[in-house]
Amino acid sequence: MSQLRRPDGLPSHLPADETLVMGVLNVTPDSFSDGGQHHELPDALAHGRRLLTEGAKIIDVGGESTRPGAPRVDEAEELRRVIPVVRELAAEGAVISVDTMRASVAAESVAAGALIVNDVSAGRADADMGREAARLRTHLGTPPVFIAMHWRGHSDVMNDLAVYDDVAAEVAAELAERLADLREAGVEDRFLVADPGLGFSKTAEQNWAVLSQWEQIAEHGLPILIGASRKRFVGALGVDRDQATAAISAYSAERGAWAVRVHAVPPSLAAVTVGDRLRRSRGR
């Protein structure tokens, strides 16, 4: 099993030995699970506050859907959706992550108070992202935490790219290449988080193969984020998606994940509490 690792650059009040729950706040009309529900600013702020009240330690604000087949939005529209939400919630003391593939949106979000940049492309979608992430400084005086996810292509083509000989090994190797590029751009390891990219350019069976081979996920020696919430491979089990997501959250916490990214906070909060307790009982 892996030890729980945490990145630098976040407030000291965040628990040091607990898997954190990151609440999803999609400010979009077309996200796969909750598109349109929090598209307007008052609704988005209300939902963000609700996630915090339910126990989320981080709110991940996204203005562009990455569901399979989703079209890209332009930069101006993404900024219009995201920045007011980031600014308001950060001003209230929330730890904010911005889910974006654009360096410009990352920069504006950090200026508005975000502490984390969650780039599902790990810098592949925007060549300026790595350099920008290294250059930026949050209100804490450090670079933002940078979450680098395994990714092969945009939503309109990603399902066509789910071809592997050994999916867990290849995902780990490809993510290692992206991490090396980010380091070369100036991003320090102490601010990096690795995400295996469940649901992105992977079939249902491939997602389970990646998740089951935790040693491959952990081989980068970085904090780990797991984002399985309500995804198609979870729904294919034929059970409640949030309850199944919570089971994955418990599994991830027991193995030392830094955070789990979820839509429904209470079930995963209970699950990571159990997972953390099991991990600590083993002395890892």
Salt bridges, closest charged atoms under 4 A:
ASP8 OD2 - ARG190 NH1 3.26
ASP17 OD1 - ARG279 NH1 3.21
ASP17 OD2 - ARG280 NH1 3.73
GLU40 OE2 - HIS39 ND1 3.99
ASP60 OD2 - ARG261 NE 2.74
GLU64 OE2 - ARG72 NE 2.68
GLU64 OE1 - ARG102 NH1 3.86
GLU77 OE2 - ARG80 NH2 2.83
GLU77 OE2 - ARG81 NE 2.87
GLU78 OE1 - ARG102 NH1 2.63
GLU92 OE2 - ARG49 NH2 2.60
ASP99 OD2 - ARG261 NH2 3.30
ASP128 OD1 - ARG131 NH2 2.57
GLU132 OE2 - ARG135 NH2 2.55
GLU170 OE1 - ARG152 NH2 3.73
GLU174 OE1 - HIS150 NE2 2.71
GLU174 OE2 - ARG152 NH2 2.62
ASP181 OD2 - ARG178 NH1 2.62
GLU188 OE1 - ARG190 NE 3.01
ASP189 OD1 - ARG183 NE 2.39
ASP242 OD1 - ARG230 NE 2.74
GLU254 OE1 - ARG255 NH1 2.64
GLU254 OE2 - ARG282 NH1 2.17
ASP276 OD1 - ARG279 NH2 2.97
